[in-house]
């Protein structure tokens, strides 16, 4: 019987040594992988910290507490600017008039023709500007300067030396 146990013990001992060696090698490999994952985790945490810091800086710059400009003031200043720009660019503005929404007839009150913007306190009005220009360079400069104003160009039509522009102006009613 002793002989039989020794003959079984030797292969089991060799098998145990092979399993222990393979486990040790696999453990070393896993440890290297874990170190790599730890490095990646540290980098990701550092990036997250930087992103949060950048977000806080943006929050301080863009507080979001600004109030919209009053619509009446914005429209008046835009009309004044249009009149100044026409002189600079050799443009002749023949008419500046609000586009009255359907069903409002010939409303003269700004509050009556201003349309709500979603569920916000903002209102919008569309102004139609009709005129003529002497040279294309002047019209082009006029349009470039117009893009810097607190209004969006929603329509532009040029026929011969005349033009028609629709401007959407945003603001709050006071």
Secondary structure, DSSP 4 states (H G I P E B T S, - for coil): -HHHHHHHHHHHHHHHHHHHHHHHHHHHHHHHHHHHHHHHHHHHHHHHHHHHHHHHHHHHH--S-PPPPBHHHHHHHHHHHHHHHHHHTTEEEEEEEEPPPTT-TT---HHHHPEE-TTSSEEEEEEEEEEEES-HHHHHHHHHHHTTSSEEEEEEEEETTEEEEEEEEEEE--
